[in-house]
Amino acid sequence: MPQSTFRNYVLKSLTAEDFALLRPSMHHVELAIKARLEIAYQPIQYVYFPETGIASVVATLTGGRQSEVGFIGHDGMTGVAVILGQDNSPNETYIQVASDGWCLPVEDLRSAIADSQTLPRHCFAAPTHF
């Protein structure tokens, strides 16, 4: 599948070299509502690049209350903590609006980051258009 046909902005905006590092390990997934993508303080095993739908990032506050602190759509990816060199996040991430997207094992992302100086920067690139 050519890079230009992906709907996820992060994947579309990667250099061809960086995309080539990730593509062999990625697989397409359907993400059902409430699917848990990250569990707070647990090792992150996969990062996700949504093509449609929305993932919610939820923090647990003092007293057990929860608050949405972010969301991820087709312009982003989960697992930002991994890009920053962490193994886990203090937040939960789950699918709020059913979607599909691409899944990548964290170890393969780490390997690609080790082989590319530009990959981490492109994972944080803000979209300029959709």
N, CA, C and O atoms as a printed pandas DataFrame, in Angstrom:
     atom_number atom_name residue_name chain_id  residue_number  x_coord  y_coord  z_coord
0              1         N          MET        A               1    0.851   -1.176    0.000
1              2        CA          MET        A               1    0.000    0.000    0.000
2              3         C          MET        A               1    0.897    1.240    0.000
3              4         O          MET        A               1    1.710    1.399    0.911
4              5         N          PRO        A               2    0.774    2.110   -0.983
5              6        CA          PRO        A               2    1.627    3.304   -1.049
6              7         C          PRO        A               2    1.370    4.251    0.128
7              8         O          PRO        A               2    0.247    4.375    0.617
8              9         N          GLN        A               3    2.427    4.902    0.559
9             10        CA          GLN        A               3    2.340    5.832    1.689
10            11         C          GLN        A               3    1.279    6.908    1.452
11            12         O          GLN        A               3    0.606    7.325    2.395
12            13         N          SER        A               4    1.122    7.353    0.232
13            14        CA          SER        A               4    0.176    8.436   -0.078
14            15         C          SER        A               4   -1.280    8.046    0.152
15            16         O          SER        A               4   -2.137    8.922    0.261
16            17         N          THR        A               5   -1.577    6.746    0.228
17            18        CA          THR        A               5   -2.964    6.318    0.428
18            19         C          THR        A               5   -3.355    6.214    1.901
19            20         O          THR        A               5   -4.528    6.002    2.209
20            21         N          PHE        A               6   -2.406    6.358    2.807
21            22        CA          PHE        A               6   -2.722    6.329    4.228
22            23         C          PHE        A               6   -3.481    7.597    4.601
23            24         O          PHE        A               6   -3.190    8.671    4.074
24            25         N          ARG        A               7   -4.445    7.483    5.500
25            26        CA          ARG        A               7   -5.214    8.646    5.944
26            27         C          ARG        A               7   -4.642    9.266    7.208
27            28         O          ARG        A               7   -4.968   10.408    7.528
28            29         N          ASN        A               8   -3.801    8.544    7.931
29            30        CA          ASN        A               8   -3.207    9.089    9.149
30            31         C          ASN        A               8   -2.136   10.106    8.780
31            32         O          ASN        A               8   -1.224    9.803    8.010
32            33         N          TYR        A               9   -2.247   11.309    9.327
33            34        CA          TYR        A               9   -1.345   12.396    8.973
34            35         C          TYR        A               9    0.105   12.087    9.329
35            36         O          TYR        A               9    1.005   12.385    8.544
36            37         N          VAL        A              10    0.347   11.499   10.489
37            38        CA          VAL        A              10    1.727   11.201   10.885
38            39         C          VAL        A              10    2.368   10.271    9.864
39            40         O          VAL        A              10    3.487   10.517    9.414
40            41         N          LEU        A              11    1.672    9.214    9.500
41            42        CA          LEU        A              11    2.238    8.276    8.529
42            43         C          LEU        A              11    2.435    8.918    7.161
43            44         O          LEU        A              11    3.444    8.679    6.497
44            45         N          LYS        A              12    1.476    9.729    6.745
45            46        CA          LYS        A              12    1.598   10.398    5.440
46            47         C          LYS        A              12    2.747   11.396    5.401
47            48         O          LYS        A              12    3.360   11.598    4.353
48            49         N          SER        A              13    3.041   12.020    6.539
49            50        CA          SER        A              13    4.043   13.098    6.549
50            51         C          SER        A              13    5.471   12.612    6.802
51            52         O          SER        A              13    6.412   13.400    6.713
52            53         N          LEU        A              14    5.643   11.341    7.111
53            54        CA          LEU        A              14    6.996   10.824    7.317
54            55         C          LEU        A              14    7.794   10.878    6.023
55            56         O          LEU        A              14    7.236   10.813    4.928
56            57         N          THR        A              15    9.095   10.996    6.165
57            58        CA          THR        A              15    9.934   10.857    4.978
58            59         C          THR        A              15    9.780    9.433    4.459
59            60         O          THR        A              15    9.399    8.533    5.206
60            61         N          ALA        A              16   10.074    9.233    3.191
61            62        CA          ALA        A              16    9.987    7.895    2.612
62            63         C          ALA        A              16   10.909    6.924    3.355
63            64         O          ALA        A              16   10.565    5.755    3.534
64            65         N          GLU        A              17   12.058    7.398    3.779
65            66        CA          GLU        A              17   13.010    6.555    4.505
66            67         C          GLU        A              17   12.453    6.136    5.863
67            68         O          GLU        A              17   12.553    4.970    6.246
68            69         N          ASP        A              18   11.859    7.100    6.600
69            70        CA          ASP        A              18   11.290    6.777    7.911
70            71         C          ASP        A              18   10.078    5.859    7.775
71            72         O          ASP        A              18    9.912    4.932    8.567
72            73         N          PHE        A              19    9.236    6.110    6.783
73            74        CA          PHE        A              19    8.081    5.257    6.543
74            75         C          PHE        A              19    8.534    3.832    6.243
75            76         O          PHE        A              19    7.932    2.872    6.725
76            77         N          ALA        A              20    9.588    3.694    5.454
77            78        CA          ALA        A              20   10.104    2.366    5.107
78            79         C          ALA        A              20   10.597    1.608    6.337
79            80         O          ALA        A              20   10.560    0.378    6.356
80            81         N          LEU        A              21   11.054    2.318    7.355
81            82        CA          LEU        A              21   11.483    1.663    8.590
82            83         C          LEU        A              21   10.296    1.090    9.367
83            84         O          LEU        A              21   10.423    0.052   10.016
84            85         N          LEU        A              22    9.148    1.761    9.303
85            86        CA          LEU        A              22    7.974    1.344   10.073
86            87         C          LEU        A              22    7.084    0.349    9.335
87            88         O          LEU        A              22    6.568   -0.587    9.945
88            89         N          ARG        A              23    6.903    0.538    8.053
89            90        CA          ARG        A              23    5.891   -0.190    7.282
90            91         C          ARG        A              23    5.946   -1.717    7.418
91            92         O          ARG        A              23    4.889   -2.335    7.541
92            93         N          PRO        A              24    7.108   -2.348    7.402
93            94        CA          PRO        A              24    7.109   -3.817    7.469
94            95         C          PRO        A              24    6.491   -4.378    8.759
95            96         O          PRO        A              24    6.004   -5.509    8.760
96            97         N          SER        A              25    6.504   -3.618    9.838
97            98        CA          SER        A              25    5.998   -4.105   11.131
98            99         C          SER        A              25    4.577   -3.661   11.430
99           100         O          SER        A              25    3.990   -4.113   12.414
100          101         N          MET        A              26    4.011   -2.793   10.611
101          102        CA          MET        A              26    2.666   -2.278   10.868
102          103         C          MET        A              26    1.609   -3.245   10.354
103          104         O          MET        A              26    1.803   -3.929    9.349
104          105         N          HIS        A              27    0.483   -3.286   11.070
105          106        CA          HIS        A              27   -0.652   -4.043   10.550
106          107         C          HIS        A              27   -1.940   -3.273   10.810
107          108         O          HIS        A              27   -2.063   -2.539   11.790
108          109         N          HIS        A              28   -2.894   -3.459    9.905
109          110        CA          HIS        A              28   -4.175   -2.758    9.980
110          111         C          HIS        A              28   -5.025   -3.382   11.083
111          112         O          HIS        A              28   -5.052   -4.602   11.242
112          113         N          VAL        A              29   -5.723   -2.527   11.848
113          114        CA          VAL        A              29   -6.582   -3.000   12.931
114          115         C          VAL        A              29   -7.909   -2.258   12.929
115          116         O          VAL        A              29   -7.990   -1.092   12.543
116          117         N          GLU        A              30   -8.940   -2.957   13.365
117          118        CA          GLU        A              30  -10.228   -2.337   13.652
118          119         C          GLU        A              30  -10.233   -2.069   15.148
119          120         O          GLU        A              30   -9.878   -2.945   15.936
120          121         N          LEU        A              31  -10.629   -0.877   15.544
121          122        CA          LEU        A              31  -10.598   -0.477   16.947
122          123         C          LEU        A              31  -12.017   -0.205   17.428
123          124         O          LEU        A              31  -12.624    0.807   17.078
124          125         N          ALA        A              32  -12.527   -1.117   18.227
125          126        CA          ALA        A              32  -13.898   -1.019   18.729
126          127         C          ALA        A              32  -13.983    0.009   19.852
127          128         O          ALA        A              32  -12.998    0.276   20.539
128          129         N          ILE        A              33  -15.154    0.573   20.027
129          130        CA          ILE        A              33  -15.376    1.539   21.095
130          131         C          ILE        A              33  -14.974    0.910   22.435
131          132         O          ILE        A              33  -15.271   -0.254   22.704
132          133         N          LYS        A              34  -14.305    1.694   23.253
133          134        CA          LYS        A              34  -13.793    1.316   24.574
134          135         C          LYS        A              34  -12.571    0.407   24.529
135          136         O          LYS        A              34  -12.104   -0.029   25.581
136          137         N          ALA        A              35  -12.039    0.108   23.352
137          138        CA          ALA        A              35  -10.811   -0.691   23.283
138          139         C          ALA        A              35   -9.703    0.067   24.007
139          140         O          ALA        A              35   -9.468    1.245   23.736
140          141         N          ARG        A              36   -9.030   -0.610   24.924
141          142        CA          ARG        A              36   -7.958    0.020   25.707
142          143         C          ARG        A              36   -6.646   -0.089   24.948
143          144         O          ARG        A              36   -6.177   -1.185   24.643
144          145         N          LEU        A              37   -6.063    1.061   24.648
145          146        CA          LEU        A              37   -4.808    1.091   23.903
146          147         C          LEU        A              37   -3.610    1.246   24.823
147          148         O          LEU        A              37   -2.529    0.731   24.537
148          149         N          GLU        A              38   -3.802    1.958   25.930
149          150        CA          GLU        A              38   -2.755    2.124   26.944
150          151         C          GLU        A              38   -3.407    2.059   28.315
151          152         O          GLU        A              38   -4.466    2.644   28.539
152          153         N          ILE        A              39   -2.768    1.344   29.226
153          154        CA          ILE        A              39   -3.225    1.250   30.605
154          155         C          ILE        A              39   -2.226    2.023   31.455
155          156         O          ILE        A              39   -1.016    1.837   31.325
156          157         N          ALA        A              40   -2.734    2.887   32.323
157          158        CA          ALA        A              40   -1.865    3.740   33.138
158          159         C          ALA        A              40   -0.815    2.914   33.884
159          160         O          ALA        A              40   -1.118    1.898   34.510
160          161         N          TYR        A              41    0.423    3.386   33.794
161          162        CA          TYR        A              41    1.574    2.810   34.492
162          163         C          TYR        A              41    1.897    1.368   34.094
163          164         O          TYR        A              41    2.649    0.688   34.792
164          165         N          GLN        A              42    1.343    0.906   32.995
165          166        CA          GLN        A              42    1.668   -0.422   32.472
166          167         C          GLN        A              42    2.518   -0.244   31.210
167          168         O          GLN        A              42    2.344    0.737   30.486
168          169         N          PRO        A              43    3.418   -1.162   30.942
169          170        CA          PRO        A              43    4.239   -1.018   29.735
170          171         C          PRO        A              43    3.376   -0.884   28.479
171          172         O          PRO        A              43    2.414   -1.626   28.281
172          173         N          ILE        A              44    3.741    0.072   27.649
173          174        CA          ILE        A              44    3.069    0.269   26.366
174          175         C          ILE        A              44    3.650   -0.767   25.401
175          176         O          ILE        A              44    4.865   -0.832   25.211
176          177         N          GLN        A              45    2.789   -1.565   24.800
177          178        CA          GLN        A              45    3.261   -2.621   23.913
178          179         C          GLN        A              45    3.120   -2.275   22.439
179          180         O          GLN        A              45    3.881   -2.763   21.604
180          181         N          TYR        A              46    2.133   -1.422   22.120
181          182        CA          TYR        A              46    1.876   -1.043   20.733
182          183         C          TYR        A              46    1.584    0.446   20.657
183          184         O          TYR        A              46    1.064    1.033   21.605
184          185         N          VAL        A              47    1.919    1.050   19.531
185          186        CA          VAL        A              47    1.458    2.402   19.231
186          187         C          VAL        A              47    0.455    2.269   18.090
187          188         O          VAL        A              47    0.541    1.361   17.263
188          189         N          TYR        A              48   -0.496    3.195   18.068
189          190        CA          TYR        A              48   -1.579    3.161   17.085
190          191         C          TYR        A              48   -1.631    4.463   16.312
191          192         O          TYR        A              48   -1.409    5.540   16.867
192          193         N          PHE        A              49   -1.922    4.355   15.040
193          194        CA          PHE        A              49   -2.072    5.488   14.147
194          195         C          PHE        A              49   -3.503    5.437   13.617
195          196         O          PHE        A              49   -3.757    4.776   12.610
196          197         N          PRO        A              50   -4.449    6.125   14.274
197          198        CA          PRO        A              50   -5.840    6.058   13.821
198          199         C          PRO        A              50   -6.009    6.628   12.418
199          200         O          PRO        A              50   -5.383    7.625   12.057
200          201         N          GLU        A              51   -6.853    5.988   11.645
201          202        CA          GLU        A              51   -7.213    6.487   10.320
202          203         C          GLU        A              51   -8.563    7.199   10.399
203          204         O          GLU        A              51   -8.807    8.168    9.680
204          205         N          THR        A              52   -9.418    6.716   11.264
205          206        CA          THR        A              52  -10.733    7.314   11.505
206          207         C          THR        A              52  -10.986    7.242   13.007
207          208         O          THR        A              52  -10.195    6.647   13.738
208          209         N          GLY        A              53  -12.072    7.837   13.470
209          210        CA          GLY        A              53  -12.437    7.735   14.876
210          211         C          GLY        A              53  -11.565    8.573   15.785
211          212         O          GLY        A              53  -10.744    9.368   15.329
212          213         N          ILE        A              54  -11.759    8.379   17.088
213          214        CA          ILE        A              54  -11.055    9.182   18.084
214          215         C          ILE        A              54  -10.676    8.313   19.280
215          216         O          ILE        A              54  -11.480    7.517   19.766
216          217         N          ALA        A              55   -9.446    8.477   19.743
217          218        CA          ALA        A              55   -8.991    7.860   20.989
218          219         C          ALA        A              55   -8.932    8.958   22.053
219          220         O          ALA        A              55   -8.499   10.075   21.774
220          221         N          SER        A              56   -9.365    8.638   23.262
221          222        CA          SER        A              56   -9.329    9.577   24.380
222          223         C          SER        A              56   -8.179    9.237   25.307
223          224         O          SER        A              56   -7.924    8.068   25.594
224          225         N          VAL        A              57   -7.482   10.273   25.778
225          226        CA          VAL        A              57   -6.444   10.131   26.787
226          227         C          VAL        A              57   -7.063   10.623   28.088
227          228         O          VAL        A              57   -7.502   11.770   28.177
228          229         N          VAL        A              58   -7.098    9.753   29.099
229          230        CA          VAL        A              58   -7.820   10.046   30.328
230          231         C          VAL        A              58   -6.874    9.941   31.524
231          232         O          VAL        A              58   -6.170    8.944   31.689
232          233         N          ALA        A              59   -6.869   10.987   32.355
233          234        CA          ALA        A              59   -6.085   11.014   33.581
234          235         C          ALA        A              59   -6.999   10.710   34.763
235          236         O          ALA        A              59   -8.155   11.132   34.796
236          237         N          THR        A              60   -6.462    9.970   35.734
237          238        CA          THR        A              60   -7.186    9.734   36.977
238          239         C          THR        A              60   -6.682   10.740   37.990
239          240         O          THR        A              60   -5.486   10.811   38.272
240          241         N          LEU        A              61   -7.603   11.517   38.532
241          242        CA          LEU        A              61   -7.282   12.591   39.459
242          243         C          LEU        A              61   -7.353   12.102   40.903
243          244         O          LEU        A              61   -7.806   10.988   41.167
244          245         N          THR        A              62   -6.910   12.928   41.819
245          246        CA          THR        A              62   -7.023   12.624   43.235
246          247         C          THR        A              62   -8.474   12.310   43.561
247          248         O          THR        A              62   -9.380   13.017   43.119
248          249         N          GLY        A              63   -8.694   11.269   44.319
249          250        CA          GLY        A              63  -10.051   10.864   44.657
250          251         C          GLY        A              63  -10.659    9.911   43.653
251          252         O          GLY        A              63  -11.802    9.486   43.824
252          253         N          GLY        A              64   -9.918    9.561   42.601
253          254        CA          GLY        A              64  -10.400    8.585   41.635
254          255         C          GLY        A              64  -11.207    9.154   40.481
255          256         O          GLY        A              64  -11.591    8.417   39.573
256          257         N          ARG        A              65  -11.470   10.449   40.502
257          258        CA          ARG        A              65  -12.204   11.027   39.366
258          259         C          ARG        A              65  -11.331   10.972   38.130
259          260         O          ARG        A              65  -10.103   10.993   38.210
260          261         N          GLN        A              66  -11.991   10.902   36.985
261          262        CA          GLN        A              66  -11.259   10.863   35.728
262          263         C          GLN        A              66  -11.612   12.073   34.877
263          264         O          GLN        A              66  -12.725   12.596   34.931
264          265         N          SER        A              67  -10.626   12.504   34.086
265          266        CA          SER        A              67  -10.826   13.640   33.204
266          267         C          SER        A              67  -10.103   13.396   31.890
267          268         O          SER        A              67   -8.957   12.946   31.869
268          269         N          GLU        A              68  -10.789   13.701   30.796
269          270        CA          GLU        A              68  -10.139   13.602   29.494
270          271         C          GLU        A              68   -9.131   14.736   29.378
271          272         O          GLU        A              68   -9.475   15.905   29.553
272          273         N          VAL        A              69   -7.887   14.385   29.082
273          274        CA          VAL        A              69   -6.830   15.384   28.976
274          275         C          VAL        A              69   -6.305   15.513   27.551
275          276         O          VAL        A              69   -5.452   16.355   27.269
276          277         N          GLY        A              70   -6.814   14.683   26.665
277          278        CA          GLY        A              70   -6.396   14.776   25.271
278          279         C          GLY        A              70   -7.175   13.816   24.408
279          280         O          GLY        A              70   -7.886   12.940   24.900
280          281         N          PHE        A              71   -7.031   13.996   23.125
281          282        CA          PHE        A              71   -7.640   13.065   22.184
282          283         C          PHE        A              71   -6.735   12.930   20.980
283          284         O          PHE        A              71   -5.936   13.813   20.667
284          285         N          ILE        A              72   -6.883   11.802   20.316
285          286        CA          ILE        A              72   -6.034   11.482   19.173
286          287         C          ILE        A              72   -6.939   11.063   18.029
287          288         O          ILE        A              72   -7.761   10.158   18.172
288          289         N          GLY        A              73   -6.786   11.715   16.917
289          290        CA          GLY        A              73   -7.544   11.378   15.718
290          291         C          GLY        A              73   -6.610   10.985   14.597
291          292         O          GLY        A              73   -5.496   10.517   14.832
292          293         N          HIS        A              74   -7.073   11.178   13.377
293          294        CA          HIS        A              74   -6.278   10.787   12.202
294          295         C          HIS        A              74   -5.045   11.666   11.998
295          296         O          HIS        A              74   -4.250   11.425   11.090
296          297         N          ASP        A              75   -4.892   12.671   12.835
297          298        CA          ASP        A              75   -3.721   13.546   12.729
298          299         C          ASP        A              75   -2.620   13.191   13.715
299          300         O          ASP        A              75   -1.630   13.917   13.810
300          301         N          GLY        A              76   -2.767   12.085   14.458
301          302        CA          GLY        A              76   -1.782   11.785   15.491
302          303         C          GLY        A              76   -1.523   10.303   15.666
303          304         O          GLY        A              76   -1.820    9.480   14.800
304          305         N          MET        A              77   -0.956    9.999   16.822
305          306        CA          MET        A              77   -0.622    8.623   17.173
306          307         C          MET        A              77   -0.664    8.477   18.682
307          308         O          MET        A              77   -0.532    9.461   19.410
308          309         N          THR        A              78   -0.846    7.253   19.153
309          310        CA          THR        A              78   -0.734    6.978   20.571
310          311         C          THR        A              78    0.731    6.696   20.892
311          312         O          THR        A              78    1.567    6.610   19.992
312          313         N          GLY        A              79    1.031    6.554   22.170
313          314        CA          GLY        A              79    2.371    6.146   22.573
314          315         C          GLY        A              79    3.413    7.236   22.550
315          316         O          GLY        A              79    4.600    6.955   22.386
316          317         N          VAL        A              80    2.992    8.475   22.713
317          318        CA          VAL        A              80    3.958    9.583   22.720
318          319         C          VAL        A              80    5.016    9.368   23.807
319          320         O          VAL        A              80    6.167    9.770   23.636
320          321         N          ALA        A              81    4.637    8.746   24.910
321          322        CA          ALA        A              81    5.611    8.468   25.977
322          323         C          ALA        A              81    6.786    7.643   25.447
323          324         O          ALA        A              81    7.920    7.822   25.891
324          325         N          VAL        A              82    6.521    6.751   24.510
325          326        CA          VAL        A              82    7.579    5.925   23.926
326          327         C          VAL        A              82    8.554    6.788   23.136
327          328         O          VAL        A              82    9.767    6.598   23.215
328          329         N          ILE        A              83    8.022    7.729   22.382
329          330        CA          ILE        A              83    8.878    8.645   21.608
330          331         C          ILE        A              83    9.781    9.442   22.552
331          332         O          ILE        A              83   10.916    9.775   22.211
332          333         N          LEU        A              84    9.262    9.741   23.739
333          334        CA          LEU        A              84   10.014   10.501   24.733
334          335         C          LEU        A              84   10.944    9.622   25.573
335          336         O          LEU        A              84   11.591   10.106   26.502
336          337         N          GLY        A              85   11.009    8.330   25.242
337          338        CA          GLY        A              85   11.931    7.426   25.920
338          339         C          GLY        A              85   11.363    6.731   27.144
339          340         O          GLY        A              85   12.116    6.118   27.902
340          341         N          GLN        A              86   10.066    6.809   27.357
341          342        CA          GLN        A              86    9.432    6.171   28.509
342          343         C          GLN        A              86    8.844    4.812   28.115
343          344         O          GLN        A              86    8.634    4.527   26.936
344          345         N          ASP        A              87    8.585    3.989   29.122
345          346        CA          ASP        A              87    7.967    2.686   28.888
346          347         C          ASP        A              87    6.466    2.703   29.099
347          348         O          ASP        A              87    5.752    1.838   28.592
348          349         N          ASN        A              88    5.979    3.703   29.859
349          350        CA          ASN        A              88    4.554    3.748   30.182
350          351         C          ASN        A              88    4.101    5.195   30.316
351          352         O          ASN        A              88    4.896    6.132   30.236
352          353         N          SER        A              89    2.805    5.345   30.523
353          354        CA          SER        A              89    2.189    6.664   30.672
354          355         C          SER        A              89    1.356    6.666   31.943
355          356         O          SER        A              89    0.850    5.618   32.344
356          357         N          PRO        A              90    1.202    7.821   32.588
357          358        CA          PRO        A              90    0.325    7.881   33.760
358          359         C          PRO        A              90   -1.152    7.914   33.367
359          360         O          PRO        A              90   -2.023    7.913   34.237
360          361         N          ASN        A              91   -1.435    7.941   32.087
361          362        CA          ASN        A              91   -2.811    8.066   31.598
362          363         C          ASN        A              91   -3.283    6.799   30.904
363          364         O          ASN        A              91   -2.482    5.974   30.464
364          365         N          GLU        A              92   -4.601    6.663   30.816
365          366        CA          GLU        A              92   -5.236    5.603   30.048
366          367         C          GLU        A              92   -5.527    6.169   28.655
367          368         O          GLU        A              92   -5.782    7.364   28.509
368          369         N          THR        A              93   -5.491    5.327   27.657
369          370        CA          THR        A              93   -5.921    5.727   26.321
370          371         C          THR        A              93   -6.846    4.639   25.805
371          372         O          THR        A              93   -6.505    3.456   25.810
372          373         N          TYR        A              94   -8.019    5.060   25.362
373          374        CA          TYR        A              94   -8.971    4.093   24.826
374          375         C          TYR        A              94   -9.772    4.721   23.700
375          376         O          TYR        A              94   -9.811    5.942   23.551
376          377         N          ILE        A              95  -10.406    3.873   22.915
377          378        CA          ILE        A              95  -11.171    4.340   21.762
378          379         C          ILE        A              95  -12.503    4.910   22.227
379          380         O          ILE        A              95  -13.286    4.229   22.889
380          381         N          GLN        A              96  -12.747    6.147   21.878
381          382        CA          GLN        A              96  -13.989    6.835   22.214
382          383         C          GLN        A              96  -14.997    6.743   21.064
383          384         O          GLN        A              96  -16.201    6.628   21.292
384          385         N          VAL        A              97  -14.492    6.795   19.832
385          386        CA          VAL        A              97  -15.317    6.654   18.631
386          387         C          VAL        A              97  -14.673    5.540   17.805
387          388         O          VAL        A              97  -13.514    5.646   17.406
388          389         N          ALA        A              98  -15.432    4.473   17.553
389          390        CA          ALA        A              98  -14.896    3.304   16.851
390          391         C          ALA        A              98  -14.148    3.733   15.589
391          392         O          ALA        A              98  -14.528    4.686   14.908
392          393         N          SER        A              99  -13.086    3.005   15.305
393          394        CA          SER        A              99  -12.226    3.437   14.214
394          395         C          SER        A              99  -11.440    2.269   13.636
395          396         O          SER        A              99  -11.579    1.121   14.058
396          397         N          ASP        A             100  -10.628    2.596   12.676
397          398        CA          ASP        A             100   -9.633    1.665   12.184
398          399         C          ASP        A             100   -8.325    2.430   12.132
399          400         O          ASP        A             100   -8.302    3.657   12.234
400          401         N          GLY        A             101   -7.248    1.697   11.974
401          402        CA          GLY        A             101   -5.948    2.357   11.930
402          403         C          GLY        A             101   -4.839    1.339   11.777
403          404         O          GLY        A             101   -5.054    0.211   11.334
404          405         N          TRP        A             102   -3.666    1.762   12.148
405          406        CA          TRP        A             102   -2.468    0.937   12.006
406          407         C          TRP        A             102   -1.826    0.754   13.368
407          408         O          TRP        A             102   -1.785    1.678   14.181
408          409         N          CYS        A             103   -1.333   -0.433   13.602
409          410        CA          CYS        A             103   -0.730   -0.818   14.875
410          411         C          CYS        A             103    0.733   -1.174   14.618
411          412         O          CYS        A             103    1.068   -1.800   13.613
412          413         N          LEU        A             104    1.589   -0.764   15.541
413          414        CA          LEU        A             104    3.018   -1.012   15.417
414          415         C          LEU        A             104    3.562   -1.442   16.772
415          416         O          LEU        A             104    3.360   -0.727   17.754
416          417         N          PRO        A             105    4.243   -2.579   16.865
417          418        CA          PRO        A             105    4.850   -2.969   18.134
418          419         C          PRO        A             105    5.888   -1.930   18.590
419          420         O          PRO        A             105    6.656   -1.406   17.783
420          421         N          VAL        A             106    5.894   -1.649   19.874
421          422        CA          VAL        A             106    6.794   -0.634   20.435
422          423         C          VAL        A             106    8.255   -0.969   20.140
423          424         O          VAL        A             106    9.040   -0.078   19.817
424          425         N          GLU        A             107    8.618   -2.220   20.245
425          426        CA          GLU        A             107   10.019   -2.579   19.993
426          427         C          GLU        A             107   10.439   -2.235   18.569
427          428         O          GLU        A             107   11.586   -1.852   18.341
428          429         N          ASP        A             108    9.534   -2.364   17.615
429          430        CA          ASP        A             108    9.851   -1.998   16.238
430          431         C          ASP        A             108    9.957   -0.482   16.084
431          432         O          ASP        A             108   10.779    0.007   15.309
432          433         N          LEU        A             109    9.132    0.259   16.816
433          434        CA          LEU        A             109    9.247    1.718   16.798
434          435         C          LEU        A             109   10.587    2.143   17.394
435          436         O          LEU        A             109   11.264    3.010   16.842
436          437         N          ARG        A             110   10.963    1.549   18.494
437          438        CA          ARG        A             110   12.253    1.889   19.126
438          439         C          ARG        A             110   13.422    1.582   18.200
439          440         O          ARG        A             110   14.380    2.352   18.124
440          441         N          SER        A             111   13.343    0.472   17.508
441          442        CA          SER        A             111   14.396    0.116   16.557
442          443         C          SER        A             111   14.475    1.149   15.435
443          444         O          SER        A             111   15.566    1.555   15.035
444          445         N          ALA        A             112   13.313    1.573   14.928
445          446        CA          ALA        A             112   13.289    2.588   13.867
446          447         C          ALA        A             112   13.840    3.920   14.366
447          448         O          ALA        A             112   14.565    4.602   13.643
448          449         N          ILE        A             113   13.502    4.289   15.593
449          450        CA          ILE        A             113   14.026    5.537   16.172
450          451         C          ILE        A             113   15.544    5.484   16.281
451          452         O          ILE        A             113   16.225    6.481   16.042
452          453         N          ALA        A             114   16.068    4.327   16.641
453          454        CA          ALA        A             114   17.521    4.169   16.739
454          455         C          ALA        A             114   18.202    4.324   15.385
455          456         O          ALA        A             114   19.365    4.719   15.309
456          457         N          ASP        A             115   17.469    4.009   14.310
457          458        CA          ASP        A             115   18.032    4.086   12.960
458          459         C          ASP        A             115   17.767    5.419   12.252
459          460         O          ASP        A             115   18.254    5.635   11.142
460          461         N          SER        A             116   16.999    6.315   12.887
461          462        CA          SER        A             116   16.618    7.561   12.223
462          463         C          SER        A             116   16.667    8.747   13.183
463          464         O          SER        A             116   16.071    8.709   14.259
464          465         N          GLN        A             117   17.367    9.776   12.794
465          466        CA          GLN        A             117   17.388   10.997   13.599
466          467         C          GLN        A             117   16.147   11.847   13.368
467          468         O          GLN        A             117   15.823   12.692   14.202
468          469         N          THR        A             118   15.448   11.647   12.261
469          470        CA          THR        A             118   14.296   12.492   11.932
470          471         C          THR        A             118   12.961   11.916   12.385
471          472         O          THR        A             118   11.993   12.663   12.525
472          473         N          LEU        A             119   12.883   10.628   12.614
473          474        CA          LEU        A             119   11.603    9.997   12.949
474          475         C          LEU        A             119   10.927   10.596   14.185
475          476         O          LEU        A             119    9.743   10.920   14.105
476          477         N          PRO        A             120   11.606   10.760   15.314
477          478        CA          PRO        A             120   10.912   11.322   16.480
478          479         C          PRO        A             120   10.312   12.708   16.209
479          480         O          PRO        A             120    9.202   13.002   16.651
480          481         N          ARG        A             121   11.025   13.528   15.506
481          482        CA          ARG        A             121   10.534   14.882   15.206
482          483         C          ARG        A             121    9.275   14.825   14.343
483          484         O          ARG        A             121    8.336   15.584   14.580
484          485         N          HIS        A             122    9.240   13.941   13.346
485          486        CA          HIS        A             122    8.086   13.847   12.471
486          487         C          HIS        A             122    6.864   13.274   13.182
487          488         O          HIS        A             122    5.733   13.557   12.785
488          489         N          CYS        A             123    7.073   12.474   14.223
489          490        CA          CYS        A             123    5.941   11.938   14.985
490          491         C          CYS        A             123    5.227   13.038   15.757
491          492         O          CYS        A             123    4.063   12.881   16.124
492          493         N          PHE        A             124    5.911   14.149   16.007
493          494        CA          PHE        A             124    5.316   15.274   16.724
494          495         C          PHE        A             124    4.878   16.404   15.801
495          496         O          PHE        A             124    4.359   17.418   16.269
496          497         N          ALA        A             125    5.079   16.244   14.511
497          498        CA          ALA        A             125    4.763   17.322   13.568
498          499         C          ALA        A             125    3.279   17.679   13.614
499          500         O          ALA        A             125    2.419   16.799   13.559
500          501         N          ALA        A             126    2.988   18.967   13.715
501          502        CA          ALA        A             126    1.598   19.436   13.712
502          503         C          ALA        A             126    1.090   19.509   12.288
503          504         O          ALA        A             126    1.801   19.979   11.400
504          505         N          PRO        A             127   -0.147   19.045   12.053
505          506        CA          PRO        A             127   -0.670   19.120   10.682
506          507         C          PRO        A             127   -0.899   20.557   10.249
507          508         O          PRO        A             127   -1.306   21.404   11.045
508          509         N          THR        A             128   -0.634   20.816    8.985
509          510        CA          THR        A             128   -0.877   22.145    8.442
510          511         C          THR        A             128   -2.162   22.179    7.633
511          512         O          THR        A             128   -2.703   23.250    7.356
512          513         N          HIS        A             129   -2.654   20.993    7.251
513          514        CA          HIS        A             129   -3.916   20.889    6.519
514          515         C          HIS        A             129   -4.398   19.444    6.587
515          516         O          HIS        A             129   -3.647   18.544    6.965
516          517         N          PHE        A             130   -5.652   19.236    6.218
517          518        CA          PHE        A             130   -6.218   17.874    6.210
518          519         C          PHE        A             130   -6.763   17.563    4.854
519          520         O          PHE        A             130   -7.283   16.469    4.634
